[in-house]
């Protein structure tokens, strides 16, 4: 039995959602947090509860241009966890203070 997509209301042969691959970006009006997803529950920011506004076009272009930034952030995270582990294993208060 044909059904219709709940998003665009196009008639479909199978029971499916044809617009499932479409993603939207919202920005919180209070904390400016960006959220990219299919839907945001209740239309409120999950961090501060502020109202959201839809950003119509948010094309980031080629994702490979962010590869260097991603690598740098990964190195910083690994360093953070390395020093955190070292601080937990430190045996003296002076070592913990330095780490």
N, C-alpha and C positions, 0 to 999 in steps of 0.2 A: 504494500500500500504506500503510495507516495506521501511524503511529508514535506515540511518546509523548514528551511534553515532558521533558527531562532534569531540570528543576527541580521541577515539581509532579506529574509523571507522568500528566497528563491525556492521553487518547487524542486524537490530531489526525489530520485527513485529509491534510494536507500535511506535508512534512518541514520543520518549523519549531520555534521555541521560543516558546511563548505568553507566557512570563514575562520576555521580554527587556527590557521597558520598566521593570521593577521595579528600583529602585536601593536599595542598602543603605549605611549609614554605620557605619564602624568607628572606634574610638579606640584609639591605642596606649597600653598600660599603663605604658610607660617615659617617652616624650616627649610624650604626650597629643596627638599629631598626629591630626587628623580626616581620614579618607579616605572619599569617597563614590564608589561605582562599582557595577558589576554583580558583580564578584568581585575579591578581592585574592589574588594568587598566594602560595601557601605559607602563608598566614595570618600573615605577619610584616610588620612596619612596614618600608617601603622606606627610611626615613631611618636608623633605629637598629637595626632587626632585632628589636625588641621584640614581644611577643605582642599580638594585637589582640582587642578585645571589641566585640561588635555592640551598637549603640545602637538600641533597638527603635523608638522614635518620635522622629523629628527633623524636625518640621514647622516650617519657617522662616516660614510665612505668606506674605504678599504680598511678592514680590521688589522691587516698586517702592519700598518703604520704605527699601531700602538704596541707592537711586539717589544720594542726596546723599553718602553715604560713598564710593561707587564713583567719583563725580566728584572728590572731594577726593583720593583715592589717585591717580587719574590725573594730576591737577595736580602732585602731589608727584613722581611718576615723570618727568613731562615736565621739571620743574625740575631734577631730578637729572641727567638726560641732557643738558640744556642746559649746566649748569655743568661737567659732565664733558667735553663737547666744547670748551667754552671753555678749560678747563685744558689740554687736549691742544694747542690752538692758541696758547696763551700763549707769548710769546717770551722773557720774562725769568723768572728764579727767583722774584722778588718777586710777579709776577702769578700764577704757579703756586701759591705759598704762600697767597695770598688766596683763590684759587678752590678 
